[in-house]
Amino acid sequence: MNSRKTWKRNCICMLSLMLLILMASCAGKEVKSEPQAGSAAKPDATAAKDQDLPLAKPYRMIVVAEYEATADIAKDYPTAARECQANTVWALQEKKAYQAVDSGKAATTRRDGTLLVSAKVTDMRIVSGAARIWGGAFAGSSFMEIDITLADAATNATVRQKKLSSANNPWAAAWMGGSTDHSLPADMGRIVAEYVHSVIPK
């Protein structure tokens, strides 16, 4: 009789001990998953590092030279560079923040306070309408990569070089019937304009 009571007591003690160990281990895991107090500053520091610094001086006028493209891109997408440049000019004009926004080589006179924007399309792919219709999202993404150079028109000195790229969402492109595929050069032009505007000191 006593041995049975002792056995029950031992079982209860063992179960209690196991329960305490389990609770302690769960509590330990919770503490590990909590963010450390010093880690909150890291994302801000990374964002500040990735963000480009403003140019050394402001510019009142912007000249967007004719965009270039590699030989293969010019052959496969003959209007892409021109469409991208036109939308850069349009988007900068829409800012209404500059005395003038001109385009083409004729406008590249050397005037103080003028920023010259030139660019070259280095890589791109636009999913064809047929591929998007038959393949949908499985036809992949359309993308465009462009190297831009900002120069002071008065001195012809390069003040910034930047690689920009953009790609569409293949599922959204399929849902929209491929419209975001074919609007990519225009969209990229607006991205260039946003970048140029963001680095000119206000």
N, C-alpha and C positions, 0 to 999 in steps of 0.2 A: 504493500500500500504506500509506504513511504517512498519506495523507489519509483513508483508511478508518479507521485507528486513531484519528486525531484526531477524526473525526466521532463514533466510538463513545464516546470519552472525553468529548466535549462533551455528548452525549446523557445519559450517566451523571451528569455534573455538573448538568445541567439538571433531571433527575429527582430527584436528591438535594436540590437547592435547593427544588424544588416540594414535596417531602415535608417538608422542614424548615418551610417557610412554612405548610403545612397543619397540622402538629403545633402550631406556635406559635399559630395562630388558634383551634384547639380548646382549647388550654390557656387562652387569653384568655377564651373563653366560659365555661369552668368557673369561673374566678375571679369573673366577673361574677355568676354564679348563686348564689354562696355568700352567706348572710345576713351583714350587717354586725354587728359586735359590739354596737353601740349600739342596734340595732333590736329586741332581745329585750324591752326594757322597754315598748315601745309598746303591745302588746296588753293588758298588765296595767294600764297607765294608762287605756286606753279602757274596760276592764271596770270599773275603780274609778269612772270618771266616770258610767257608765251605771247603776251600782248606787245605789239611793236611800239617803240617810242615815237613821239611826234618828230617831224622834221625840224631842222635847226631854225627855220624861219617860215613865216606865213607866205602864201602866194595869193595874189588877187586875180590872176588869169591862168587858165589851164589850156594847154594845147595837146590834143590827143592825136598822135601821129597814126598813119595807116598801120594796122596790125599785120604782122607777118605770120607765116605758118611753114611747117616743114613741107618738103616737096610731096610726100605721100599724103599729108593732110590736105594740102592745096588741091591735090588731084581727086581725092575721095570726097572732100567736103569743100568745094570751091567758094561757097559763100559764107562759111563759118567765121573766118577772121573779120570780114567786112561787117557782118551782122553783130559780132561781139563789140567791135569798135563803135558802131553807130549807137548801140545801147549804152555804152560807157558815156559817150557824149550826152545823150539824152538824159541819163540818170543824173549826171553832174549838173546839167542845166536846170533840172527839176529842183535841185537843192536851193537855187536862187541865193547862193552864198558867195558868188564870184562875179567880178565885173564882166568877164567874158569866158566862154568855153568854146574853143574853136577846134576844128579837125583838119587833117590833111597836112601835107608838106608846105603848102602855100602859107599857112598860118604860123610857121615856126620861126618867125623873126625873133631876133635876140633882144628881148625887152626885160628889164629888171622887174622882178615880181611875177615872172611867168614860169610855170612848171610844165615841163614837157613829159608826157606820158607815152611810152612806147611799149609794145608787147609782142610776144611770139607764142603762137599755139604750138606746144611741143608734143602733145599726145591727146588723142580723143577717140571716142567711139560712140556712134549714135545707132541704136538698134533700129533696124528698118521697120516700116509699118507692117510688112508681111510677117516678119519674124515675131513682132509683138502680138499680132493677131493669132498666129498659130502656136507660138510658144508661151505667150503670156509672160508671167513673171520669170519663167524658166529661161527666157531669152537673155536674162542678165540685165545689168545696169548700163545706162549710157553715162559717159564721163567725159570730162574735159580738163586739161591741165595747161596752164599758161604761165609764162615767165614775163614779169613786168619790170620795167626800168623807169625810174623817175629821175629826171635830170633838171638842173637849173638852166633855163634857156639862155640866161645872160652870160653864164660862164661855161656852159656845156659840161659841167661837172655832174657826175652821177651822185645823187643824194640818197637813193634807196634802190635795192633790187629785192624782188619778192617772187616766190613761186606760189601760185594760187591754183586750187583744183576744186572741182565740184562733181558730184555724182548723184543721179536720181535714185529713188526707191523703185525697184522693179515691180513690186506689188501695186504701188500707187500708179505707176506708169501703165500697167495692164488695166487697172480700173478706169483710168482716164483715156484709154484707147490710144496710148502712145503720144499724147500731146506734150507731156513733159520731156519726152525724148527729143522732139524736134525744137522745143523752145530752149534747149540747153545753151546754145551760143548767146542768145539774148539774155538769158539768166546770168551767164558768166560775165557778160558785159556790165550788168548791174552790180555784180559782186566786186568787180574791179573798181567801179565808181565808188562803192561804199568803202572799200579799203583806202583809196586815194583820199577821200573826204575825211576818213578817220585819222590819218596821219598828218594832215595839214593843220598846224596850230591855229586855233580860233582867236 
